[in-house]
Amino acid sequence: MIHPQTVVHPNAKIGKNVRIDAFTTIEEDVVIGDDCWIGSNATIMNGAKIGNHCQIFHGAIISAPPADLKFDGEKTTAEIGDHTIIREFVSIHRGTKEKMKTVIGEHCLIMAYSHVAHDCIIGAHCVISNSTQLAGHVTVGDHVIISGMCGVNQFVRIGDHAYIGALAMVRKDVPPFVRAGNNPASFSGINTVGLRRRGYTSETINQIMDVFRILYNNNLNVSQALEKLEHETPISSIKSTIVAFIRESKRGIIRRSTKSTSDGDSVD
């Protein structure tokens, strides 16, 4: 059902069983999948590609032009995966010629007043909490939780299953499986709770802890720790994932928190 006081461009592609509430604007180059709900006073701008079963709450702005002075009007997109929820007054900018798209994966929850800037790539099953701001070109893995009022610097990468505590300022890459917090954001342990919820065994979590003990507890710099991991520890997919993430980092990874006391404990 499309409310009569909504403005929908006749060339917009609207799926089956879509409800659009009053005073919302849908521009021409927009695709909305089946079984979606768009709340009142939302603005869905050119380049938006919205999947099935999505909910977009009041006042959200999807696929606004990027706030990038190099943007020259190129045709780019903002893509939202199936079953994703965009809460009140979220703003999502479409891509630039760098990646040509901004992407939010399926089954994500983007909470009120958050901002996802141009060329961000967010994985599946992520939660971005209220008033968190992602600058341009940020990459977020799967199953990541970012707590409220965090700021993430441009080009930062956040690995799978990471957890970022509230009010953190994330200026460097956050490796997979870890907890981070403080300002600037620093390593404060392993995301044990999240990993258990997703079915990781105690044995696997302990393997993850062993890797990060070498990275953060042995008074080694990152290059020395990677050398030790690659040549003095058993081969495992977990180790390979973490090492590959760090080796691909261009900004460097977050440092250890001096307040952390729990990340060295094994899980029984």
PyMOL commands that set and color helices and strands:
alter all, ss='L'
color gray80, all
select helices_A, chain A and resi 192-197+202-216+222-232+237-247
alter helices_A, ss='H'
color red, helices_A
select strands_A, chain A and resi 7-8+13-14+19-20+25-26+31-32+37-38+43-44+48-50+55-56+61-64+77-80+85-86+91-93+101-104+109-110+115-116+121-122+127-128+133-134+139-140+145-146+151-152+157-158+163-164+169-170+178-181+186-190
alter strands_A, ss='S'
color yellow, strands_A
deselect
rebuild
show_as cartoon
